[in-house]
Amino acid sequence: MSAGEVEIRVAGDAEAAARVVAERLAEQARAGGHVALTGGSTPRRAYELAAQLEPNWGRVELWWGDERCVPPDDERSNYRMAKAALLDRLAVEPAAVHRMRGELGKDGGATAYERELAPLAAFDLVLLGLGPDGHVASLYPRQPTLDETERRVVGAEAHLDPYVDRITLTLPALRAAREVLFLVAGADKADAVARALAGEPSRETPGSLVRAELGPTRAVLDRAAASRLSYGLSERET
């Protein structure tokens, strides 16, 4: 696969796509390393299945790609979702859980997380979703956060419901991963998928700017999300 190319796997529906990603997460849990999680409804199901497939996550340290600036018990918290879907279902908890502290606010939380990230050279696996507008983590179209080249974590203003500020990994932090894995489901994401995975890199579609520099970039899609992709890409359907 050439640099910048995405290996795409199309599953029959959202449940099947979540299972494919769950299998990859379980595999990484067995191998150990540093994994960055994402939020959203489709990843929630992947986390539930991953806990069933591999209940021992003692060799893994967990991180987050972004977080809303809310307390960890807030229903809008990405951490709370992952805790309920994954962490609370494990027989052996991760070696470390590095929560983004949204309650510190976007700037304080970003500074604290960058300090926590300092000893880590790169993530072994970064899981990402993709918004209908093409955003990844909390990196939104045409925003100054896309221009960051030095910092690995920054604060971001709210651009989507829920309208709360965010903390997010930056493009340099995401690109440095040894593997980037997109999980996307739903017809409302089809246009963004085509632009992010098969289009030219563009600030209009932040997902198009994320490619792993040290390893593969992969995407698991359901048929609805993949419906606007052209054939001839590196695709396979399951």
Buried (B, 14 or more C-beta within 10 A) or exposed (E): EEEEBBBBBBBEEBBBBBBBBBBBBBEBBEEBBBBBBBBBEBBBBBBBBBBEBBBBBEBBBBBBBBBBBBEBEBEBBBBBBBBEBBBEBBEEBBBEBBBBBBBBBBEBBBBBBBEBBEEBEBBBBBBBBBBBBBBBBBBBBEBEBBEBEEBBBBBBBBBEEEEBBBBBBBBEBBBBBBBBBBBBBBBEBBBBBBBBBBBEBBBEBBBBBBBBBBEBBBBBBBBBBBBBBEEEBBBEEE
